[in-house]
Amino acid sequence: MGLFDLFKKHSELEQMYDLDLIEDTSDRIYYKKLAIATCVNLIARTISQSEFRIKKKGIVQHDEFYYKMNVKPNRNQSASEFWETFVYKLIHDNEVLIVKTDTDDLLIADNFYRNEYAMMDDVFKDVTVKNYTFRRSFIASDVIYLEYSNDNLSRLVNSLYTDYGELFGRMLEFQKHNNQIRATVDTENVNPKDPEKQSKMQNFIDNMYQAIKNKAFAIVPQQKGFTYNEQSDRASSSVEEINKITNGFLDHVARALGIPPALVRGEMADVEKSTRNYMTFCIDPLLKKVKDEFSGKFIEKKDYMNGERLDIRRVSYRDLFDLASAVDKLVSSSVFTGNEVREAAGHERSDDELLDRHIITKNYTELEKLLEGGES
């Protein structure tokens, strides 16, 4: 008899096999989703705090674009919700599409089909947002479309999880086995043909089991002809090995996204260095992708050539007062003007003319003047 014949003949065995498979993998899938959600949500929360603005000759334009990007992109989402969804789809799905409606709302597509062309604009069809599917098609020049990387993150994580999932499953089963309560019950003078006595005995065993399972201290009354013998292995065990496996998987996902593993694990040692690397190698490259795509769609070529720029002011991990000494040196050494420093710090230029002048403190002078006995 073949294996498939056995399943056909015993349908209950086939059903048991499917249920065991589902139950066995559910816990492992949870940890995979947790690792992805931890990393992606961290990036989404960081970018959602950015400020998107267009500058003309260094002056921020508080126009319709500024309102849509930073306040209300559409009637159902705030800007922070919009950008969190944007980043999650970009990283998790490897691509994201934003379309503009007739009412100038910006919507993030849940599903779409893309026709790619070499010499013409790509065409996006069957664009679906929530439960609504657009009947018309959109061309590439009329939408915002970004791809995160060449490799799909889900495919990468699934490949990595093939090995980690098997290892994690075996460790989980081992820990369950070590901590399992196993016991035998010996009964005497119980007539197997007497259903009433069997029922009473079974109820007693069930209540005893629940007491042992749910209570820290369980008292079991002794019964004549009834003996309870616990066979469990009381060897001490811990979940430290399981935590090492889950943290190892989380570390690999974090590295794939450019996040320092110490940051997602919440380690406080040298947190400033980890945060700096996170902003430099994860957030800034992602914002560069966004900036390039939005600049090409919202700024005309002639305006761009005349100095109009899209500026993204990301959240800073350092307090402004921490930069006070460095700002003083930059300005007092005459290397930068006050307005140049303000722009570098993410603030708007001031109308004060003094902030456009190069100044130098009295103790800065040339070496030749010092040798000539000049004032220092």
C-alpha positions in Angstrom: 0.0 0.0 0.0 1.4 3.4 -1.0 1.6 6.5 1.2 -1.2 8.3 -0.7 -3.4 5.2 -0.6 -3.0 5.2 3.2 -4.2 8.8 3.4 -7.2 8.0 1.1 -8.2 5.0 3.2 -7.9 6.8 6.5 -9.2 10.3 6.1 -8.9 11.1 9.8 -5.2 10.5 9.5 -4.9 13.0 6.7 -6.8 15.6 8.7 -4.5 15.0 11.7 -1.5 15.5 9.5 -2.7 18.9 8.2 -3.6 20.2 11.6 -0.2 19.2 13.0 1.6 21.0 10.2 -0.4 24.2 10.8 0.1 24.1 14.6 3.8 23.3 14.3 4.6 26.3 12.1 2.4 29.0 13.7 4.7 29.8 16.5 7.7 30.1 14.2 5.9 32.3 11.7 5.1 34.7 14.6 8.7 35.3 15.3 9.4 35.9 11.6 6.6 38.5 11.4 7.9 40.1 14.7 11.4 40.5 13.3 10.1 42.2 10.1 7.6 44.4 11.9 10.2 45.5 14.5 12.7 46.7 11.8 10.2 48.1 9.3 8.1 50.0 11.9 11.3 51.6 13.3 12.2 53.0 9.9 8.5 54.1 9.2 8.3 55.9 12.6 11.6 57.7 11.9 10.7 58.9 8.4 7.2 59.9 9.4 8.7 62.6 11.6 10.4 64.3 8.6 9.3 67.6 7.1 9.0 67.8 3.4 9.3 71.2 1.8 10.2 73.0 -1.4 12.7 75.9 -1.4 12.9 78.7 -3.8 16.1 80.8 -3.5 16.5 79.3 0.0 13.0 80.3 1.1 10.5 77.5 2.2 7.3 77.6 0.2 4.3 77.0 2.5 2.0 76.1 -0.3 -0.3 73.2 -1.3 2.6 70.8 -1.6 3.7 71.6 1.9 0.2 71.0 3.3 -0.2 67.7 1.5 3.2 66.4 2.5 3.1 67.4 6.2 -0.5 67.8 7.2 -3.2 65.9 5.2 -2.3 64.0 2.0 -5.9 62.7 1.7 -9.1 63.0 3.5 -8.7 59.7 5.5 -5.0 59.9 6.6 -2.8 62.3 8.5 0.7 62.9 7.2 2.3 60.6 9.8 -0.1 57.8 9.0 0.5 58.3 5.3 4.3 58.1 5.5 4.3 55.1 7.9 2.1 53.2 5.3 4.4 54.5 2.5 7.6 53.2 4.1 6.1 49.9 5.2 4.9 49.1 1.7 8.2 50.3 0.1 10.3 48.1 2.3 8.1 45.1 2.9 6.6 44.9 -0.6 9.8 46.2 -2.3 7.7 48.8 -4.1 5.1 51.5 -3.5 2.8 53.5 -5.8 1.1 56.8 -5.0 -1.6 58.1 -7.3 -3.3 61.5 -7.4 -7.1 61.7 -7.6 -9.3 64.3 -9.3 -9.7 66.0 -6.0 -5.9 66.2 -5.6 -5.8 63.6 -2.9 -2.6 61.4 -2.7 -3.4 57.7 -2.2 -1.1 54.8 -1.7 -2.1 51.8 -3.8 -2.7 48.4 -2.2 -2.5 46.5 -5.5 -1.6 47.4 -9.1 -0.3 45.9 -12.3 2.7 47.5 -14.0 3.4 47.4 -17.7 7.1 48.2 -18.3 8.3 49.8 -21.5 11.8 50.8 -22.7 11.0 53.9 -24.8 7.8 55.1 -23.2 6.3 55.7 -19.8 5.4 52.6 -17.8 1.6 52.1 -17.4 -0.1 51.2 -14.1 -3.4 49.3 -14.4 -5.9 47.9 -12.0 -4.8 50.3 -9.3 -6.7 49.4 -6.1 -7.0 51.4 -3.0 -8.8 49.6 -0.1 -12.0 48.3 -1.8 -12.0 50.7 -4.8 -10.3 49.9 -8.2 -9.6 52.7 -10.6 -11.0 52.0 -14.1 -8.4 54.3 -15.8 -4.7 53.6 -16.1 -1.9 55.8 -14.9 1.3 56.6 -16.6 4.7 56.8 -14.8 5.0 60.6 -15.2 1.8 61.1 -13.4 2.5 58.9 -10.3 5.0 58.4 -7.6 6.6 55.0 -7.9 9.6 53.7 -5.9 11.4 50.4 -5.7 13.4 49.7 -2.5 16.0 47.4 -3.9 16.6 44.7 -6.5 15.8 41.8 -4.1 12.4 41.5 -2.5 12.7 41.7 1.3 10.1 39.0 1.9 12.1 36.6 -0.4 15.3 37.3 1.4 13.7 36.8 4.8 12.0 33.6 3.8 15.3 32.2 2.5 17.0 33.1 5.8 14.1 31.8 7.8 14.3 28.3 6.2 17.3 27.5 8.3 16.4 29.6 11.3 12.9 28.2 11.4 14.0 24.6 11.5 16.5 25.4 14.2 14.0 27.4 16.2 11.3 24.7 15.9 13.7 22.1 17.2 14.7 24.3 20.2 11.1 25.1 21.0 10.1 21.4 21.0 13.1 20.6 23.2 12.1 23.2 25.7 8.5 22.0 25.7 9.7 18.4 26.2 11.9 19.4 29.2 9.1 21.3 30.9 6.3 18.9 30.2 4.5 17.3 33.1 4.2 13.5 32.6 2.5 11.2 35.0 0.8 7.8 35.3 -2.2 6.8 37.3 -2.7 3.3 38.8 -6.2 2.3 39.7 -7.4 -0.7 41.6 -10.9 -2.2 42.0 -12.3 -0.2 39.1 -14.7 -2.3 37.1 -14.2 -1.4 33.4 -17.8 -2.4 32.8 -19.2 0.1 35.3 -19.6 3.4 33.4 -20.6 5.3 36.5 -17.4 4.5 38.4 -15.3 5.1 35.3 -16.9 8.6 34.9 -16.3 9.6 38.5 -12.7 8.4 38.3 -12.2 10.3 35.0 -13.7 13.5 36.5 -11.4 13.2 39.5 -8.3 12.8 37.3 -9.3 15.8 35.1 -9.8 18.0 38.2 -6.5 16.9 39.6 -4.7 17.7 36.3 -6.2 21.2 36.1 -5.1 21.8 39.7 -1.6 20.8 39.0 -1.5 22.7 35.7 -3.0 26.0 36.9 -2.0 26.4 40.5 1.4 27.0 42.0 0.5 24.7 44.9 -1.9 21.8 44.4 -3.1 19.4 47.1 -4.4 16.1 45.8 -6.4 14.0 48.2 -5.4 10.4 48.4 -8.0 7.9 47.2 -8.1 4.2 48.1 -7.0 2.2 45.1 -5.7 5.3 43.3 -2.0 6.1 42.9 -0.5 9.1 41.1 3.1 8.8 40.0 4.8 11.8 38.2 7.4 10.8 35.7 8.6 14.2 34.5 12.2 15.0 34.1 12.9 17.8 36.6 16.2 18.9 34.9 16.4 22.7 35.0 16.2 24.5 31.6 15.8 28.0 30.3 14.8 29.9 27.2 18.2 31.5 26.8 19.0 29.4 23.8 15.7 30.2 22.1 16.3 33.9 22.7 19.7 33.6 21.1 18.1 32.1 18.0 15.4 34.8 17.7 17.9 37.6 18.3 20.2 36.1 15.6 17.3 36.1 13.1 16.4 39.7 14.1 20.0 40.8 13.7 20.2 39.5 10.2 17.0 41.2 9.2 18.2 44.5 10.7 21.5 44.3 8.9 19.8 43.7 5.6 17.9 47.0 6.1 21.0 48.9 7.3 19.9 49.1 11.0 22.5 48.4 13.7 21.4 45.3 15.6 22.1 46.9 18.9 19.5 49.6 18.1 16.6 47.2 17.5 17.5 45.1 20.6 17.3 48.3 22.7 20.9 48.2 24.0 21.9 51.5 25.6 25.7 51.1 25.3 27.1 53.6 22.8 23.5 54.4 21.6 24.6 57.6 20.0 27.0 55.9 17.7 24.4 53.3 16.7 21.8 56.0 16.1 24.3 57.9 13.9 25.0 54.8 11.8 21.3 54.1 11.6 20.6 57.6 10.2 23.6 57.5 7.8 23.3 54.0 6.3 19.5 53.4 6.6 17.4 56.6 6.8 19.5 58.9 4.6 19.7 56.6 1.5 16.0 55.9 1.8 15.2 59.6 1.9 17.5 60.2 -1.1 15.3 57.8 -3.1 12.2 59.7 -2.0 13.8 63.0 -2.7 14.9 62.1 -6.2 11.5 60.7 -7.2 9.5 63.6 -5.7 11.8 66.2 -7.2 11.3 64.8 -10.7 7.5 64.8 -10.3 6.8 68.1 -8.4 9.6 70.4 -9.8 9.9 71.4 -13.4 13.3 71.0 -15.1 13.6 74.8 -15.7 12.7 75.6 -12.1 15.2 73.0 -10.9 17.9 74.6 -13.0 17.0 78.0 -11.5 17.7 76.7 -7.9 14.3 75.3 -6.8 14.9 72.3 -4.6 12.9 69.7 -2.6 14.3 69.6 0.9 13.6 66.9 3.5 14.3 67.8 7.1 14.7 64.5 8.9 14.4 64.1 12.6 17.6 64.9 14.5 19.0 62.6 17.1 21.0 65.4 18.7 19.6 68.3 20.6 20.3 71.8 19.2 22.1 72.8 22.4 24.5 69.9 21.9 25.7 71.7 18.7 26.2 75.1 20.3 30.0 74.8 20.6 30.4 73.5 17.1 28.2 76.2 15.7 30.2 78.9 17.5 33.5 77.6 16.0 32.1 77.4 12.5 30.8 81.0 12.5 33.6 82.6 14.6 36.3 81.1 12.3 34.6 82.8 9.3 34.2 79.4 7.5 30.4 79.7 7.4 27.9 82.5 7.8 25.1 82.3 10.3 22.5 81.5 7.6 24.6 78.8 6.1 24.8 77.1 9.6 21.0 77.6 10.0 20.4 75.8 6.8 22.8 73.0 7.6 20.9 72.5 10.9 17.6 72.3 9.0 16.2 75.7 9.9 15.1 78.5 7.6 17.3 81.4 6.7 16.9 84.6 8.7 16.2 88.0 7.1 18.9 89.6 9.2 21.7 90.8 7.0 24.3 90.2 9.6 23.7 86.5 9.3 24.9 86.6 5.6 28.3 88.1 6.5 31.5 86.2 7.3 32.7 87.2 10.7 35.8 86.3 12.7 36.6 86.6 16.4 39.3 88.9 17.6 41.8 86.2 18.5 41.8 84.8 15.0 44.5 86.3 12.8 47.2 85.4 10.3 50.5 84.1 11.4 52.4 86.9 9.5 50.6 89.6 11.6 51.6 87.8 14.8 55.2 87.8 13.7 55.0 91.5 12.9 53.6 92.1 16.4 50.0 92.6 15.3 47.1 92.4 17.7 45.9 88.9 18.4 
